[in-house]
């Protein structure tokens, strides 16, 4: 049986993603992203399911600088439709709610209902954890923004369902493994994605020149994010996602040019593109 690590408590969106990706898996809830990645590295878990960005709230903090350092490989991606319910203890009512708690991203994705209710908000470490805290408090004045699964797990009542601001709210997860895909002489059939990280050399226009290879070789770059490691004037690192497989000639040429203008390039994973990419176009 596959053991899947994730950040959060049972009933969280990460828990839902793990269940949908790997039905019947053994779940390993972790308090943080680093702990979930370490579980795979140490062999406590077979895989980790980690959120990387949300269509409303943007990128998930801390994840991108953890991925290159983890030594793990991205082997799949998954898009999960995000739904939040406002939940409270049995017998609670919307009129009696005074405080709503949840993860900071959930609070940011449900601003409309919070503004309309005029409730005080409290930030918690996890959406499912917020539901658990409300159940433990047993106070009808306290409610939580939590995924639908959490209400049944903690025997809470749904005071208002589907309160997310955007009905198309989606979080993208990546699956990480100790073993990456074996290098292929030929690209597999079907659309592929490649995630990589690089540092540019300390020369004028290095970033412009490094990225130029993607443009000149018609490689679609779907994401680029920069982040700083440490204080001072350390060079920026870049996390990039492209459409294609390194074995495809045009991708290979683009990566060759990237290597020339970079001090370090590391492919974090090559994996099938999730159907959501074409469905959402």
C-alpha positions in Angstrom: 0.0 0.0 0.0 1.3 3.4 -0.9 2.1 5.8 1.9 1.5 9.5 1.0 2.8 12.4 3.0 1.2 15.8 2.9 1.2 19.0 4.9 -1.9 19.5 7.0 -4.4 17.4 8.9 -6.9 14.7 7.7 -9.7 16.5 5.9 -7.5 19.2 4.4 -7.3 19.9 0.7 -4.0 18.1 0.6 -5.6 15.1 2.1 -8.3 15.2 -0.5 -5.8 15.5 -3.3 -3.9 12.5 -1.9 -7.1 10.4 -1.7 -8.1 11.3 -5.2 -4.7 10.6 -6.7 -4.1 7.4 -4.7 -7.4 5.8 -3.6 -6.9 3.6 -0.6 -3.4 5.0 0.2 -2.1 5.3 3.8 -2.0 9.0 4.6 0.8 10.5 6.6 -0.2 14.0 7.8 2.7 16.4 8.5 2.9 19.7 10.3 5.0 21.4 7.5 6.1 21.0 3.9 9.6 20.3 4.9 8.5 17.4 7.2 6.4 15.9 4.4 9.4 16.1 2.0 11.7 14.6 4.6 9.3 11.7 5.1 9.9 10.7 1.5 13.6 11.2 1.7 13.9 9.1 4.8 11.6 6.4 3.4 8.8 6.9 5.9 6.5 7.7 2.9 6.6 6.6 -0.7 5.4 9.9 -2.1 4.6 13.5 -1.1 1.7 15.5 -2.4 2.5 19.2 -2.2 0.5 22.3 -3.3 2.5 24.8 -5.4 0.1 27.4 -6.4 -3.6 28.5 -6.3 -5.5 30.3 -9.0 -6.7 32.9 -6.6 -4.0 33.2 -3.9 -1.0 32.6 -6.1 2.1 30.6 -5.2 2.3 28.7 -1.9 5.0 30.3 0.2 8.2 28.4 0.9 7.5 25.5 -1.5 9.7 26.6 -4.4 12.9 27.0 -2.4 12.3 23.7 -0.7 11.8 21.6 -3.9 15.4 22.0 -5.3 17.0 21.3 -1.9 14.8 18.2 -1.2 16.6 15.9 -3.7 13.2 14.5 -4.8 11.8 14.4 -8.3 8.4 15.6 -9.5 6.6 12.7 -11.1 3.1 14.0 -11.6 0.8 17.1 -11.2 -2.8 17.3 -10.2 -5.3 20.2 -10.2 -7.9 20.1 -7.4 -11.1 22.2 -7.5 -11.1 24.0 -4.2 -14.3 24.2 -2.2 -14.8 25.8 1.2 -17.8 25.4 3.5 -18.5 27.6 6.6 -18.9 25.0 9.4 -19.8 25.2 13.0 -20.8 22.9 15.9 -24.2 21.2 15.8 -27.0 23.7 16.6 -24.9 26.7 15.5 -26.3 29.4 13.2 -24.9 32.0 10.9 -26.5 34.7 13.0 -24.7 33.6 16.1 -21.2 33.4 14.5 -18.7 35.9 15.9 -15.3 34.5 14.8 -14.2 32.5 11.7 -10.9 30.7 11.7 -8.9 29.1 8.9 -5.6 29.0 7.0 -4.5 32.4 5.7 -5.0 31.3 2.1 -8.6 30.1 2.8 -9.4 33.4 4.4 -8.0 35.2 1.3 -10.1 33.0 -1.0 -13.4 33.7 0.9 -13.2 37.4 1.4 -16.7 38.1 0.1 -18.6 36.0 2.7 -16.3 37.2 5.5 -16.9 40.8 4.5 -20.6 40.3 4.3 -20.7 38.5 7.7 -18.5 41.1 9.4 -16.9 38.4 11.5 -13.6 38.5 13.3 -11.0 36.2 11.7 -8.3 34.0 13.2 -5.5 32.5 11.2 -4.7 28.8 11.8 -2.0 26.5 10.5 -4.5 24.4 8.4 -8.0 24.4 7.1 -8.9 21.0 8.5 -7.1 22.0 11.8 -9.5 25.0 12.0 -12.4 22.6 11.8 -11.0 20.4 14.5 -10.4 23.4 16.8 -14.0 24.5 16.3 -15.2 21.0 17.2 -13.0 20.9 20.3 -14.2 24.4 21.4 -17.8 23.4 21.2 -18.7 27.1 21.0 -21.5 28.1 18.5 -19.9 31.5 18.2 -16.8 30.0 16.5 -16.9 28.7 12.9 -14.3 27.6 10.4 -13.7 27.8 6.7 -12.8 24.2 5.8 -13.0 21.7 2.9 -16.3 19.7 2.7 -14.5 16.5 4.0 -13.6 18.2 7.3 -17.3 18.7 8.3 -18.0 14.9 8.3 -14.7 14.0 9.9 -15.2 16.3 12.9 -19.1 16.0 13.1 -19.7 19.7 12.3 -22.7 21.3 10.7 -22.4 23.1 7.3 -23.7 26.6 8.0 -23.1 27.8 4.4 -21.7 25.7 1.6 -19.5 26.8 -1.3 -18.4 30.1 0.1 -15.2 30.5 -2.0 -15.1 33.8 -4.0 -14.3 32.2 -7.3 -16.2 29.0 -8.4 -13.2 28.1 -10.6 -10.8 28.2 -7.6 -8.2 25.6 -8.2 -5.0 24.5 -6.5 -2.2 22.7 -8.4 -0.3 19.9 -6.6 2.8 18.1 -7.5 3.7 14.5 -6.5 7.3 13.9 -5.4 9.2 10.7 -5.3 12.7 9.5 -4.4 13.0 8.0 -7.8 12.5 10.2 -10.9 11.6 9.1 -14.3 14.4 7.3 -16.1 16.1 9.4 -18.8 14.4 8.7 -22.1 16.0 8.7 -25.5 12.6 9.6 -27.0 9.8 11.7 -25.6 6.7 9.7 -24.6 3.5 10.3 -26.4 1.1 12.9 -25.1 1.8 16.4 -23.7 4.6 16.6 -21.1 5.8 19.2 -18.6 9.3 19.8 -17.3 10.1 21.6 -14.0 13.6 23.0 -13.5 15.6 25.4 -11.4 18.6 27.5 -12.5 20.9 30.3 -11.4 22.2 32.6 -14.1 25.9 33.5 -14.4 27.1 36.8 -13.2 27.3 38.5 -16.6 25.3 41.3 -18.2 21.9 40.3 -19.6 22.4 36.7 -18.4 18.7 36.2 -17.7 17.6 37.6 -21.0 20.1 35.4 -22.9 19.2 32.3 -20.8 15.5 32.6 -21.5 16.1 33.5 -25.1 16.7 29.9 -25.9 13.1 29.0 -25.0 11.8 31.7 -27.4 14.0 31.0 -30.3 13.2 27.2 -30.1 9.5 27.7 -29.7 9.3 26.2 -26.2 6.3 27.5 -24.2 7.4 28.7 -20.7 4.3 28.4 -18.5 5.9 29.6 -15.2 8.9 31.5 -14.0 9.4 32.6 -10.5 12.5 34.1 -8.8 13.5 33.8 -5.2 16.5 34.8 -3.1 18.6 32.4 -1.0 20.1 34.0 2.0 20.9 37.7 2.7 23.2 40.0 0.8 23.9 40.0 -2.9 23.5 36.3 -3.7 22.3 35.7 -7.2 18.6 35.0 -7.7 17.4 31.5 -8.3 14.6 30.8 -10.8 12.0 28.1 -10.8 10.7 27.4 -14.3 8.1 25.2 -15.9 8.0 24.5 -19.6 5.8 22.5 -22.0 7.7 19.5 -23.4 10.2 16.8 -22.7 14.1 17.1 -22.6 14.3 14.4 -25.3 12.4 16.6 -27.8 15.0 18.3 -30.1 13.6 21.9 -29.6 13.5 21.5 -25.8 17.0 20.0 -25.8 18.4 23.0 -27.8 16.6 25.4 -25.4 18.1 23.7 -22.4 21.6 23.7 -24.0 21.4 27.4 -24.3 20.1 27.8 -20.7 23.1 25.8 -19.5 25.5 28.1 -21.3 24.3 31.2 -19.5 23.7 29.6 -16.1 26.0 28.6 -13.3 23.6 25.8 -12.3 20.7 24.0 -13.9 18.7 21.2 -12.3 15.7 19.4 -13.8 13.3 18.7 -10.9 11.0 16.4 -12.9 9.4 15.6 -16.2 5.8 14.3 -16.0 2.6 14.1 -18.0 0.6 17.3 -18.3 -2.6 17.1 -16.4 -5.8 17.2 -18.5 -6.9 20.4 -16.7 -4.3 22.3 -18.7 -6.2 21.7 -22.0 -9.6 21.7 -20.5 -9.1 25.2 -19.1 -8.0 26.7 -22.4 
